[in-house]
């Protein structure tokens, strides 16, 4: 067997081993946290009742802008964390028993539980997710309160954004700080910190980008590092996230990857990189999700796979399963886009994009712009493809699924900077000279 044939096989084996290790680690951790004594968790979690009673279910941080907090899902997450049944640890970890909220909603269910109005509520299960957030939430509530978790999240967000900015400077690419901060700002970072529901994908985006900035020079020698990174990011998204805006964990990371590595004169290779890394991310994301259904089915001798597939079909349908009724794909995209642009930071980002494009075009760098657009165009389309494929979820929950459009904003704002960086690329200069010669010939 030649070396060329051995290398892909070695990469596949490494990815398979990485997947299995991450899978067993995830399963072990989710089972382990169900051994934490529940009394202290309940004591600290009870403080959240006052927060939710004051704020309500879907409070807005700022008027006339898309800044809604998801207290409904945060309350649901806390209900999952405090639930305790007589079932075995493995049974509880796989089924994730929760107090039934279908009658009054998760916030009211939590308020009724802690007020004593409903001290013994009915219990149901929510098995199709990993609920990996419980690996962090249960220990966090053991030591502190919901209000403090919000403060810690905000502090960590600030530290991560500052650290990422410093590494852009260290890599001598300080211009990318502006598009990165503006793009992340367009999805309301404070809401991401204050709602645990939104924090999962936000942390995966920020931490994975930071790791890529730190490790890129080393991984350039062997691309296996990139593939393992995208695989683990996909798996982490499936494991921790409550299906909020998952495509962003790939979209933002692949933009950073291209900014650091793509050859401006070889856009086809860049597109191949997008496809390869995207495929690995999908394997990690879908594979981790399906593995939960398989594991639960094996351990509990019950078919969780059928229920999981049914839920997936429901989320991708064109019926909202609510009073909203049916809708068009155009409406899904429109309503998400309107939510995204309903922010002063997004509007500032749009102004930046317009000015940056005009600056590059007026300097006569058309070839660099065209090549850059060709490289980044497939990524720019990701949120719209997501809205088409996951129409139900993207319509019903448009007030947070709009966050997928960080990909669109980040791509648009990076293109002119990338074009300026690569304007002196020998191959592009050669193309520019050819165009000038052709223009002169046509003029004559």
FENTANOR-V747614 format. One record per backbone hydrogen bond with DSSP energy under -1.0 kcal/mol. NH is the residue of the N-H (numbers start at 1). CO is the residue of the C=O. Records with the same first field share a line. If there is no record, write none. Layout:
# FENTANOR-V747614
NH=CO, CO
This chain:
# FENTANOR-V747614
6=2
7=3
9=5
10=6
11=7
12=8
13=9
14=10
15=11
16=12
17=13
18=14
19=15
20=16
21=17
22=18
23=19
24=20
25=21
26=22
27=23
28=24
29=25
30=26
31=27
32=28
33=29
35=32
36=33
42=38
43=39
44=40
45=41
46=42
47=44
48=45
49=46
51=47
52=48
53=49
54=50
55=51
56=52
61=67
66=342
67=65
69=59
71=57
74=70
75=71
76=72
77=73
78=74
79=75
80=76
81=77
82=78
92=88
93=89
94=90
95=91
96=92
98=124
100=122
105=101
109=105
110=106
111=107
112=108
113=109
114=110
115=111
118=112
124=98
126=95, 96
132=239
134=131
135=132
136=133
137=133
138=134
140=136
141=137
142=138
143=139
144=140
149=145
150=146
151=147
152=148
153=149
154=150
155=151
156=152
157=153
158=154
159=155
160=156
161=157
162=158
163=159
164=160
165=161
166=162
167=163
168=164
169=165
170=166
171=167
172=169
173=168
176=173
177=174
180=176
181=177
182=178
183=179
184=180
185=181
186=182
187=184
188=185
192=188
193=189
194=190
195=191
199=195
202=198
203=199
204=200
205=201
206=202
207=203
208=204
209=205
210=206
211=207
212=208
213=209
214=210
215=211
216=212
219=215
220=216
221=218
225=222
227=223
228=224
229=225
230=226
231=227
232=228
233=229
234=230
235=231
236=232
237=233
238=234
239=235
240=236
241=237
248=245
249=246
251=247
252=248
254=250
255=251
256=252
257=253
258=254
259=255
260=256
261=257
262=258
266=263
270=266
271=267
272=268
273=269
274=270
275=271
276=272
277=273
278=274
279=275
280=276
281=277
282=278
283=279
284=280
285=281
286=282
287=283
288=284
289=285
290=286
291=287
292=288
293=289
294=290
295=291
296=292
297=293
298=294
299=295
300=296
304=302
308=304
309=305
310=306
311=307
312=308
313=309
314=310
315=311
316=312
317=314
320=325
325=322
327=318
332=328
333=329
334=330
335=331
336=332
337=333
338=334
339=335
340=336
341=337
343=341
347=343
348=344
349=345
350=346
351=347
352=348
353=349
354=350
355=351
356=352
357=353
358=354
359=355
360=356
361=357
362=358
363=359
364=361
365=360
369=365
370=366
371=367
372=368
373=369
374=370
375=371
376=372
377=373
380=376
381=377
382=379
385=381
386=382
387=383
388=384
389=385
390=386
393=315
394=390
395=391
396=392
397=393
398=395
400=397
401=397
402=398
403=400
404=401
405=402
406=403
407=404
409=405
410=406
411=407
412=408
413=409
414=410
415=411
418=414
419=415
420=416
421=417
422=418
425=422
429=425
430=426
431=427
432=428
433=429
434=430
435=431
436=432
437=433
438=434
439=435
440=436
441=437
442=438
443=439
444=440
